[in-house]
Amino acid sequence: MTSIRCRAAKLFVKMIGLKRRLASVAEVEGDAVALEKWVSKLRRTDRRRPSLAIRRTWETEPLDCDGNVLYVMTRRGAPGDRVLMYLHGGGYMFGPFGTEWAAMRRVAAATESDFAMFMYPRAPENDARTTLEATSSAYELLTQRYGDGNVVLVGTSAGGGLAVALMVSLRDAGRPPPACSVLWSPGVDMTLQDDVSDLESGDVMLSVAHVRSAGRIYAGDLGPNHQIVSPINADLSRLPTMHVFVADSEILRPSIESFAARAREARTEAHLVLGEDAQHTWPAAPTPEGRRALDQVVGIVRGCG
């Protein structure tokens, strides 16, 4: 049975009109001035620095990475032997959000790991190629500090798609992969080729118009079908084990299920975790369902590598 807190969270998201506000970005996609104004307005809820609660109990070190900040959080007096590298959600244009910081702090503490949050270059100021290059550099910094095989990659929504693109890029370059990856509602197909009309009304966050527009804006001259933007189109063989969380009522579900199936066909381990009566990126939500999902993530991280 869905918890009262989960139902209240869905109602809150509906009341603030998040889905409508995100869809409004698609409406001004071709107007650079209007787009900048809407993106700036929606970024007001971003949390680009560690919270006071994190700074009280974790050593926080901002590292420069190609002009972007990589925050590394180490437990005071008990540094970890490995690190969770987190790539945030937000349609490649927004984020991270406070709930994401809280979720990663919880998982890192429970697994005695350090965690890192990368403020990757965002659209529309930057395109997919630039973002992936910067993310690769951030990953390299962490492997230099923690050693090969001691980085666990975690990505949410857009950050989940970026995480897959990073793993493909690392494999193609012959570089050491992460120990494994955990992906929450990853944006693996920014074109949404599957018919999701039966899901769109029940998704309280995402619309087809928003996802496709975000893909076009992020893609730049690559186009939204390019494997960096929509990694469902990439060669998915020889990638690290992926644990993929998807909500049953989100519009990304068909593409994520297809992605997991293609990965398995390519002989990459891809474990699908379906959230019943859940919403997009529910593991990061401060609900009983979200906490149970995080408990699963803790088990995954402990057994990773």
Kinemage of the C-alpha trace (Angstrom):
@kinemage 1
@onewidth
@group {chain A} dominant
@subgroup {mainchain}
@vectorlist {calphas} color= white
{ca met a 1} P 0.000 0.000 0.000
{ca thr a 2} L 1.262 3.464 -0.900
{ca ser a 3} L 2.240 5.461 2.185
{ca ile a 4} L 0.440 8.633 3.211
{ca arg a 5} L 3.693 10.533 2.864
{ca cys a 6} L 4.155 9.298 -0.711
{ca arg a 7} L 0.614 10.309 -1.649
{ca ala a 8} L 1.184 13.707 -0.043
{ca ala a 9} L 4.414 14.130 -2.009
{ca lys a 10} L 2.616 13.427 -5.294
{ca leu a 11} L -0.105 15.911 -4.380
{ca phe a 12} L 2.502 18.550 -3.506
{ca val a 13} L 4.264 18.136 -6.844
{ca lys a 14} L 0.938 18.533 -8.622
{ca met a 15} L 0.011 21.607 -6.567
{ca ile a 16} L 3.228 23.474 -7.351
{ca gly a 17} L 2.758 22.759 -11.055
{ca leu a 18} L 6.235 21.318 -11.618
{ca lys a 19} L 5.203 19.341 -14.676
{ca arg a 20} L 3.614 22.408 -16.271
{ca arg a 21} L 6.620 24.608 -15.479
{ca leu a 22} L 9.050 22.115 -16.991
{ca ala a 23} L 6.875 21.806 -20.087
{ca ser a 24} L 6.977 25.581 -20.429
{ca val a 25} L 10.686 25.306 -21.234
{ca ala a 26} L 9.775 23.352 -24.361
{ca glu a 27} L 7.421 26.135 -25.425
{ca val a 28} L 10.256 28.705 -25.528
{ca glu a 29} L 12.982 26.361 -26.808
{ca gly a 30} L 13.526 28.419 -29.992
{ca asp a 31} L 13.632 31.787 -28.188
{ca ala a 32} L 17.059 32.175 -26.568
{ca val a 33} L 16.060 35.121 -24.380
{ca ala a 34} L 12.850 33.515 -23.116
{ca leu a 35} L 14.638 30.196 -22.596
{ca glu a 36} L 17.332 31.827 -20.488
{ca lys a 37} L 14.672 33.540 -18.386
{ca trp a 38} L 12.726 30.310 -17.743
{ca val a 39} L 15.848 28.293 -16.959
{ca ser a 40} L 17.044 30.959 -14.534
{ca lys a 41} L 13.672 30.919 -12.793
{ca leu a 42} L 13.614 27.145 -12.451
{ca arg a 43} L 17.177 27.062 -11.122
{ca arg a 44} L 16.134 28.910 -7.957
{ca thr a 45} L 15.622 25.603 -6.171
{ca asp a 46} L 19.068 24.253 -7.116
{ca arg a 47} L 21.465 23.360 -4.302
{ca arg a 48} L 24.919 23.859 -5.750
{ca arg a 49} L 26.801 23.572 -2.439
{ca pro a 50} L 26.792 21.053 0.427
{ca ser a 51} L 24.203 21.842 3.099
{ca leu a 52} L 25.083 22.936 6.621
{ca ala a 53} L 24.042 19.494 7.883
{ca ile a 54} L 26.602 17.870 5.590
{ca arg a 55} L 29.338 20.360 6.431
{ca arg a 56} L 28.873 19.696 10.155
{ca thr a 57} L 29.677 15.993 9.896
{ca trp a 58} L 31.659 15.672 6.667
{ca glu a 59} L 34.851 17.260 5.451
{ca thr a 60} L 33.918 18.971 2.179
{ca glu a 61} L 36.585 19.678 -0.416
{ca pro a 62} L 35.772 21.564 -3.612
{ca leu a 63} L 38.059 20.497 -6.455
{ca asp a 64} L 38.384 22.410 -9.702
{ca cys a 65} L 37.676 20.281 -12.745
{ca asp a 66} L 37.937 22.117 -16.044
{ca gly a 67} L 36.358 25.143 -14.370
{ca asn a 68} L 33.586 23.053 -12.774
{ca val a 69} L 33.334 22.122 -9.114
{ca leu a 70} L 33.658 18.546 -7.893
{ca tyr a 71} L 32.709 18.373 -4.210
{ca val a 72} L 34.275 15.475 -2.329
{ca met a 73} L 32.729 14.639 1.047
{ca thr a 74} L 34.762 12.624 3.559
{ca arg a 75} L 33.442 11.509 6.935
{ca arg a 76} L 35.269 13.361 9.719
{ca gly a 77} L 37.908 11.108 11.232
{ca ala a 78} L 36.909 8.126 9.100
{ca pro a 79} L 37.758 8.610 5.402
{ca gly a 80} L 36.450 5.896 3.103
{ca asp a 81} L 38.433 3.612 0.818
{ca arg a 82} L 35.998 4.227 -2.014
{ca val a 83} L 33.771 6.977 -3.283
{ca leu a 84} L 30.276 7.274 -4.704
{ca met a 85} L 30.410 9.589 -7.708
{ca tyr a 86} L 26.984 11.188 -8.072
{ca leu a 87} L 25.614 12.775 -11.247
{ca his a 88} L 22.487 14.778 -10.501
{ca gly a 89} L 19.163 15.049 -12.283
{ca gly a 90} L 17.389 18.083 -13.709
{ca gly a 91} L 17.037 17.588 -17.444
{ca tyr a 92} L 20.688 18.606 -17.970
{ca met a 93} L 19.574 22.187 -17.197
{ca phe a 94} L 18.831 22.232 -13.461
{ca gly a 95} L 19.912 20.702 -10.142
{ca pro a 96} L 21.138 19.222 -7.986
{ca phe a 97} L 18.322 19.345 -5.460
{ca gly a 98} L 18.391 19.075 -1.684
{ca thr a 99} L 16.814 15.619 -1.709
{ca glu a 100} L 19.681 14.303 -3.837
{ca trp a 101} L 22.320 15.537 -1.380
{ca ala a 102} L 20.384 13.945 1.495
{ca ala a 103} L 19.976 10.616 -0.298
{ca met a 104} L 23.661 10.344 -1.145
{ca arg a 105} L 24.721 11.308 2.370
{ca arg a 106} L 22.512 8.499 3.703
{ca val a 107} L 23.923 5.865 1.330
{ca ala a 108} L 27.527 6.982 1.848
{ca ala a 109} L 27.199 6.922 5.641
{ca ala a 110} L 25.582 3.479 5.636
{ca thr a 111} L 28.284 2.005 3.382
{ca glu a 112} L 31.215 3.832 5.017
{ca ser a 113} L 32.021 5.457 1.691
{ca asp a 114} L 32.987 8.967 0.706
{ca phe a 115} L 30.761 10.667 -1.839
{ca ala a 116} L 31.350 13.212 -4.557
{ca met a 117} L 28.892 15.551 -6.274
{ca phe a 118} L 29.929 16.910 -9.643
{ca met a 119} L 28.490 20.231 -10.780
{ca tyr a 120} L 28.731 19.259 -14.422
{ca pro a 121} L 28.336 21.867 -17.206
{ca arg a 122} L 24.639 22.372 -17.897
{ca ala a 123} L 22.568 23.222 -20.929
{ca pro a 124} L 21.732 25.514 -22.599
{ca glu a 125} L 25.095 27.189 -21.870
{ca asn a 126} L 26.917 23.924 -22.671
{ca asp a 127} L 26.245 20.940 -24.915
{ca ala a 128} L 26.473 17.184 -24.436
{ca arg a 129} L 30.010 16.859 -25.765
{ca thr a 130} L 31.350 19.471 -23.333
{ca thr a 131} L 29.469 17.931 -20.417
{ca leu a 132} L 30.761 14.431 -21.077
{ca glu a 133} L 34.353 15.638 -21.436
{ca ala a 134} L 34.169 17.472 -18.100
{ca thr a 135} L 32.537 14.477 -16.401
{ca ser a 136} L 35.298 12.207 -17.705
{ca ser a 137} L 37.867 14.552 -16.172
{ca ala a 138} L 36.029 14.487 -12.836
{ca tyr a 139} L 35.972 10.702 -12.896
{ca glu a 140} L 39.714 10.681 -13.602
{ca leu a 141} L 40.341 12.887 -10.545
{ca leu a 142} L 38.473 10.431 -8.360
{ca thr a 143} L 40.302 7.383 -9.728
{ca gln a 144} L 43.613 9.132 -9.079
{ca arg a 145} L 42.597 9.699 -5.467
{ca tyr a 146} L 40.820 6.401 -4.678
{ca gly a 147} L 42.348 3.996 -7.196
{ca asp a 148} L 40.895 2.045 -10.087
{ca gly a 149} L 37.831 0.017 -9.154
{ca asn a 150} L 37.026 2.095 -6.075
{ca val a 151} L 34.508 4.436 -7.693
{ca val a 152} L 30.811 3.539 -7.684
{ca leu a 153} L 28.837 5.576 -10.202
{ca val a 154} L 25.370 6.814 -9.232
{ca gly a 155} L 23.209 8.838 -11.618
{ca thr a 156} L 19.685 10.195 -11.422
{ca ser a 157} L 17.427 11.030 -14.399
{ca ala a 158} L 19.587 13.130 -16.748
{ca gly a 159} L 22.577 12.207 -14.593
{ca gly a 160} L 21.729 8.557 -15.141
{ca gly a 161} L 21.929 9.019 -18.895
{ca leu a 162} L 25.216 10.874 -18.439
{ca ala a 163} L 26.510 8.007 -16.272
{ca val a 164} L 25.837 5.499 -19.052
{ca ala a 165} L 27.461 7.770 -21.640
{ca leu a 166} L 30.487 8.051 -19.345
{ca met a 167} L 30.808 4.269 -18.987
{ca val a 168} L 30.601 3.824 -22.760
{ca ser a 169} L 33.248 6.519 -23.239
{ca leu a 170} L 35.572 4.958 -20.660
{ca arg a 171} L 35.263 1.533 -22.293
{ca asp a 172} L 35.953 2.934 -25.763
{ca ala a 173} L 39.011 4.798 -24.462
{ca gly a 174} L 40.342 1.703 -22.689
{ca arg a 175} L 40.147 3.392 -19.297
{ca pro a 176} L 39.293 1.599 -16.031
{ca pro a 177} L 35.532 1.399 -15.430
{ca pro a 178} L 33.677 2.105 -12.176
{ca ala a 179} L 33.094 -0.840 -9.875
{ca cys a 180} L 29.391 -0.784 -10.796
{ca ser a 181} L 26.621 1.742 -11.363
{ca val a 182} L 23.289 2.588 -9.761
{ca leu a 183} L 20.880 4.457 -12.022
{ca trp a 184} L 17.653 6.074 -10.814
{ca ser a 185} L 15.125 6.700 -13.616
{ca pro a 186} L 17.949 7.287 -16.122
{ca gly a 187} L 17.297 9.360 -19.233
{ca val a 188} L 18.616 6.821 -21.717
{ca asp a 189} L 16.401 7.870 -24.653
{ca met a 190} L 15.819 11.612 -24.874
{ca thr a 191} L 13.727 11.141 -28.020
{ca leu a 192} L 11.105 8.975 -26.279
{ca gln a 193} L 10.503 6.816 -29.318
{ca asp a 194} L 8.053 4.554 -27.465
{ca asp a 195} L 4.379 5.487 -27.221
{ca val a 196} L 3.876 6.619 -23.607
{ca ser a 197} L 0.465 8.252 -23.954
{ca asp a 198} L -0.976 5.796 -21.416
{ca leu a 199} L 1.601 6.898 -18.827
{ca glu a 200} L 1.832 10.644 -19.356
{ca ser a 201} L -1.258 11.624 -17.375
{ca gly a 202} L -0.090 9.624 -14.348
{ca asp a 203} L 3.440 11.037 -14.348
{ca val a 204} L 3.318 14.040 -12.008
{ca met a 205} L 6.749 15.357 -13.048
{ca leu a 206} L 7.594 14.665 -16.679
{ca ser a 207} L 5.913 15.332 -19.995
{ca val a 208} L 6.927 14.093 -23.433
{ca ala a 209} L 7.345 17.693 -24.598
{ca his a 210} L 9.792 18.486 -21.783
{ca val a 211} L 11.941 15.357 -22.198
{ca arg a 212} L 12.262 15.729 -25.964
{ca ser a 213} L 12.995 19.445 -25.706
{ca ala a 214} L 15.621 18.885 -23.002
{ca gly a 215} L 17.271 16.317 -25.260
{ca arg a 216} L 17.422 18.709 -28.202
{ca ile a 217} L 18.766 21.568 -26.079
{ca tyr a 218} L 21.426 19.379 -24.471
{ca ala a 219} L 22.429 17.680 -27.718
{ca gly a 220} L 23.619 20.810 -29.500
{ca asp a 221} L 24.894 19.868 -32.943
{ca leu a 222} L 25.024 16.156 -32.090
{ca gly a 223} L 21.272 15.635 -32.319
{ca pro a 224} L 19.142 13.878 -29.674
{ca asn a 225} L 19.642 10.412 -31.198
{ca his a 226} L 23.399 10.536 -30.655
{ca gln a 227} L 24.649 7.934 -28.192
{ca ile a 228} L 26.024 10.585 -25.840
{ca val a 229} L 22.534 12.067 -25.496
{ca ser a 230} L 20.508 8.858 -25.834
{ca pro a 231} L 22.872 6.059 -24.759
{ca ile a 232} L 20.225 3.441 -25.517
{ca asn a 233} L 21.663 3.759 -29.043
{ca ala a 234} L 25.208 2.939 -27.941
{ca asp a 235} L 27.035 -0.384 -27.949
{ca leu a 236} L 26.140 -1.604 -24.453
{ca ser a 237} L 28.546 -4.528 -24.311
{ca arg a 238} L 31.363 -4.870 -21.748
{ca leu a 239} L 29.971 -2.260 -19.362
{ca pro a 240} L 30.066 -2.528 -15.557
{ca thr a 241} L 27.070 -4.076 -13.798
{ca met a 242} L 24.118 -1.684 -13.777
{ca his a 243} L 21.346 -1.569 -11.162
{ca val a 244} L 18.528 0.353 -12.804
{ca phe a 245} L 15.615 1.740 -10.771
{ca val a 246} L 12.451 2.750 -12.644
{ca ala a 247} L 8.976 3.757 -11.457
{ca asp a 248} L 6.002 1.940 -12.904
{ca ser a 249} L 4.086 5.186 -13.561
{ca glu a 250} L 6.773 7.340 -15.169
{ca ile a 251} L 6.963 8.053 -18.888
{ca leu a 252} L 10.613 6.929 -19.025
{ca arg a 253} L 9.684 3.362 -18.035
{ca pro a 254} L 9.358 1.837 -21.551
{ca ser a 255} L 12.694 3.275 -22.707
{ca ile a 256} L 14.426 2.188 -19.506
{ca glu a 257} L 13.030 -1.330 -19.788
{ca ser a 258} L 14.179 -1.479 -23.425
{ca phe a 259} L 17.604 -0.193 -22.398
{ca ala a 260} L 18.009 -2.875 -19.729
{ca ala a 261} L 16.941 -5.567 -22.202
{ca arg a 262} L 19.447 -4.337 -24.808
{ca ala a 263} L 22.210 -4.284 -22.218
{ca arg a 264} L 21.462 -7.882 -21.242
{ca glu a 265} L 21.390 -8.881 -24.921
{ca ala a 266} L 24.882 -7.349 -25.152
{ca arg a 267} L 25.901 -9.485 -22.137
{ca thr a 268} L 26.153 -6.611 -19.707
{ca glu a 269} L 24.541 -7.288 -16.336
{ca ala a 270} L 21.546 -4.987 -15.943
{ca his a 271} L 19.301 -5.527 -12.941
{ca leu a 272} L 15.942 -3.761 -13.143
{ca val a 273} L 14.227 -2.599 -9.946
{ca leu a 274} L 10.590 -1.608 -10.509
{ca gly a 275} L 8.967 0.811 -8.078
{ca glu a 276} L 5.279 0.002 -7.758
{ca asp a 277} L 2.965 3.010 -7.694
{ca ala a 278} L 6.140 5.127 -7.675
{ca gln a 279} L 7.174 8.299 -9.432
{ca his a 280} L 10.254 9.483 -11.317
{ca thr a 281} L 13.455 9.272 -9.187
{ca trp a 282} L 11.535 8.029 -6.143
{ca pro a 283} L 14.644 6.663 -4.338
{ca ala a 284} L 15.630 10.273 -3.615
{ca ala a 285} L 12.207 11.165 -2.203
{ca pro a 286} L 11.852 11.618 1.598
{ca thr a 287} L 9.176 8.934 1.841
{ca pro a 288} L 9.044 5.396 3.278
{ca glu a 289} L 9.200 4.069 -0.288
{ca gly a 290} L 12.264 6.207 -0.986
{ca arg a 291} L 13.984 5.008 2.184
{ca arg a 292} L 13.312 1.375 1.294
{ca ala a 293} L 14.820 1.964 -2.146
{ca leu a 294} L 17.886 3.553 -0.531
{ca asp a 295} L 18.225 0.490 1.699
{ca gln a 296} L 18.388 -1.554 -1.509
{ca val a 297} L 21.059 0.792 -2.840
{ca val a 298} L 23.065 0.363 0.351
{ca gly a 299} L 23.026 -3.406 -0.181
{ca ile a 300} L 24.054 -2.957 -3.802
{ca val a 301} L 26.977 -0.688 -2.927
{ca arg a 302} L 28.193 -3.031 -0.188
{ca gly a 303} L 28.265 -5.912 -2.652
{ca cys a 304} L 29.758 -3.906 -5.508
{ca gly a 305} L 33.226 -4.630 -6.815
